[in-house]
């Protein structure tokens, strides 16, 4: 089991990730009143705040040389919990179909389980990559378009919706390939 020092835990970047994690609670509550246009704009504001914390936690981690194993855990965890809460609620209130809900939750669940296995084998956390981040960003755009009540049959929504489905699958496949490569390197003593 990995142990972390206070220096690795208490960084500004990790604080921003933790704030993003906590933003799932007001999002969950606010989505109960989805039909209200003013509430949807408030939800959108909280989502944009969460997106900013995601951008800035990575920026400050790199700028201050504070990329930590804890940050590699809490950053994607905050993404998954935040998006998970919104996706579950959007499904429950009938804004997204079952198959889309299952794809997003299934991908995140498989990556979470894979992350546990990879961390145990490597004794370190496999960091997020551009494909995974892209999937989260495009899913986020789909959520924003739903909050803005954009026509779900229009070209804008359909384009991002199908792009998100493509990225859900490719990011999962990419994660599996990367995990296998890292485990293979570990077994050969090259990492």
Secondary structure, DSSP 8 states (H G I E B T S, - for coil): -----HHHHS-HHHHHHHHHHHHHHHHHHHGGGTT-HHHHHHHHHHHHHHHHHHHHHHHHHHHTT---HHHHHHHHHHHHHHHHHHHHHHHHTTSS-HHHHHHHHHHHHHHHHHHHHHHHHHSS-----HHHHHHHHHHHHHHHHHHTT--TTSHHHHHHHHHHHHHHHHHHHHHHHHHHHHHHHHHTT--
